[in-house]
Amino acid sequence: MAPAVPLALLVALLAPGLGVAFPGCDYPAHLWCSSREIAVACQAESRCANLSRPAATPVELSLFYESLCPACRMFLVQELFTAWLLLPTEALSITLVPYGNAEVGAGPNRCRGCSPRRRRPCSDRLVLQERNVSGKWHFQCQHGPEECLGNMIETCLMHEAQNFSTYFPVIFCLESGSSVSKNLEACLQVYAPQLDGGRIAACVRGNTGAALMHRNAQLTEALDPPHQYVPWIVING
């Protein structure tokens, strides 16, 4: 990595006039754009882009997906994660909702909603994916129990981590690896060693995970218009 060049030196090289202090300006050049008051005192307002225009409202993107859907995994790993890495933090606000859909006549190896070969998803009729038995929520997933477990792991991970910048790289690791349900500890070690895998596992096994998944079901079922396939992407909605 090249050595960092002090901002004041860059100012002197690229805009010599900017490096000259004005009467009433008792601040070094690298602080002139740190506030509007200092910029005014140093007559540098026109050169401080961060003060001359208000911050743009971030784009809000919600992704409704299934942890084992091939097209969902492709979109999250190859497109969404890459965009998040490249864009400024304040440009994009992402919400992840792992739940998805179950389909009439779809077996555990059939994925009409997300073909790995055809990027264009197919639609189908949806069936009830959750049911309450004796006060406890049970879920049925399009790709079988393994997907339900993967959805729950990612949901509990988000709940425990809270911070998007902490949990999104872990989810990227899970979705790009060989097994969403078996690689949590390995992904945590690489991307978020500060998180307690035991707490996430307890969430998955307990009532908290079921309640969080029920919330994902409510968010999915509340989509207007209703989702027809996954991945289902909502922008500023």
Buried (B, 14 or more C-beta within 10 A) or exposed (E): EEEEEEBBEBBBEEEEEBBEBEEEBEBBBEBBBEEEEBBBBBBBEEBBEEBEEEEEEBEEBBBBBBBBBBBBBBBBBEEBBEBBEEEEEEBBBBEBBBBBBBBEEBEEEEBBBBBEEEEEBEEBEBEEBBEEEEEEBEBBBBBEEBBBBBBBBBBBBBBBBEEBEBBBBBBBBBBBBEEBBBBBEBBBEEBBEEBEBEBBBBBBEEEBBBBBBBBBBEBBBEBEEEBBBBBBBBEEE
